[in-house]
Amino acid sequence: MSTRSYQGCWTCKRRRRRCDNARPSCQNCAERGATCEGYEVRLRWGTGIASRGHFTGADKPVKNSVPSRPRGRQRDLSREMRRRVERDGNAALDGGQELELAVSQKVVEDESLFNEFMNNGINVLHSTTARNTMLYPRLPQLCQESSALYSICIAFQLALSSTATSQFCEYFDTALKTFRSELACSTTLSDGTLTSGLLLCTIGLMHGLPWTMHLEGMHNILQSHGLDDLHRQSIPTRFRIHLLEVMGVLDLACFSVGRQAPEIGIWRRYCQPAALRFGIEPVSGLPRTLLDILAGIGAESTEQTLWDWPGEPGSFLQCYLWEAHRLAGILIIRKRANTSATPTPNNSISAWRQPAKCPADTSVLVARILASLDALRLASVERPTEDVFIKNAILFPTFVAGLEVSVLCRKPEWQQSIRKGLLGSHQCGILLSLLEELWQKEDPNLSVHELARQRGLEMGLI
């Protein structure tokens, strides 16, 4: 006779069947042809209220916020209600029962979306393997620190669809309101709230929604609590440094299109002094030494600085990616110099950094960027298990190459290469539509940032 499983997989628990606890999926599910939902812990946190564990019913993870438990009879009636609904899904229900069933179904859907984010959606946030990063193992605990984070993770998973569905808009609005309320009440920005804000910014830059204002809000709170003295204070945690680096990458002006707020300079002011200058930053997939140079665009970085960058040890796929970013940075500096009414003075440039331009012609730089990206694509097909998520980082060089209208209008085959590189996501579709309009108008002086602002878009290139 089948009995309820307390230690089995979630599928057997829901069906009240005995589970053999086989990993990674149980044999009972396989024999029945059912999908095994696994054994991982499911976090339930709805509308800022914990629904399981020691803090059940609490709106914050402290003991004095735990409400008194309902009396035994009330719990028994609630359990009996759930059993009755599961036993007879077609039974006639009164208004209260229908509401409880709807809430129960929503909790199950939320858990499914959150688990999907943990298993798949989180990979979009990195150009390296997400399970090897610091966010993945900490996320359940961070969701207890921030009541907004759970909703934002679900909204992010829904945001990965090709269109903005009504379900995404509902979750995004809820997440936005909860985060703003949490930010307004925050005196010291916790890691959970900071993670919520960074994910919210990422949703914005993927869908063209305003997002730089959230960076400003988080920066203002951090600054009011000694962010400027971070490198002189006691050493911050590695995870806090990681979150600051993600803020710094998002803040880089070269990685945004139609930006509404000016660059804060987070990478140069806080990340460079606080962390060692070696290794790969996992979100961008770029060496920190290269990010140091890209962060200096508009300040001390020159074409020659990027041209002379010696590189870092890495796989072949990483070297292709870094080469494309290095050359794209040169194009960014060159375009700024061509469109700026008042050139940036060079009196702050270090003596060893000469302001000379790199010798390569713009058309050569575009060709080399597209060649590096094509080599990366072919190598990824040939070695599909190597650097699986590195292609998450190709947006910046692909888009920057496409901005060279005078070159691309003479090379329709290069336009087609860029179209292939910008397939798949809603974000890529928006960015490609901006490039298509530039190519159609054939005006090299037309600003893509003004074009994006006219459409009400604030996009990101990461």
Sequence and secondary structure as in RCSB ss.txt:
>XXXX:A:sequence
MSTRSYQGCWTCKRRRRRCDNARPSCQNCAERGATCEGYEVRLRWGTGIASRGHFTGADKPVKNSVPSRPRGRQR
DLSREMRRRVERDGNAALDGGQELELAVSQKVVEDESLFNEFMNNGINVLHSTTARNTMLYPRLPQLCQESSALY
SICIAFQLALSSTATSQFCEYFDTALKTFRSELACSTTLSDGTLTSGLLLCTIGLMHGLPWTMHLEGMHNILQSH
GLDDLHRQSIPTRFRIHLLEVMGVLDLACFSVGRQAPEIGIWRRYCQPAALRFGIEPVSGLPRTLLDILAGIGAE
STEQTLWDWPGEPGSFLQCYLWEAHRLAGILIIRKRANTSATPTPNNSISAWRQPAKCPADTSVLVARILASLDA
LRLASVERPTEDVFIKNAILFPTFVAGLEVSVLCRKPEWQQSIRKGLLGSHQCGILLSLLEELWQKEDPNLSVHE
LARQRGLEMGLI
>XXXX:A:secstr
     SSS HHHHHHT      SSS HHHHHHT     S     EETTEE SSTTTT SSSSGGG      HHHH
HHHHHHHHHHHH TTS   HHHHHHHHHHHHHHHHHHHHHHHHHTGGGGG SS GGGSSHHHHHHHHHHH TTHH
HHHHHHHHHTSSS  HHHHHHHHHHHHHHHHHHHH SS  HHHHHHHHHHHHHHHHHT   HHHHHHHHHHHHHT
TGGGGGGSS   HHHHHHHHHHHHHH GGGEES SS    HIIIIIHHHS S SEETTTTEEHHHHHHHHTTTTT
  HHHHHT       HHHHHHHHHHHHHHHHHHHHHHHH SS    TTS TTS     SS HHHHHHHHHHHHHH
HHHHHHHSTTSSTTGGGG HHHHHHHHT HHHHTT HHHHHHHHHHT SSHHHHHHHHHHHHHHHHT TT  HHH
HHHHTT  EE  
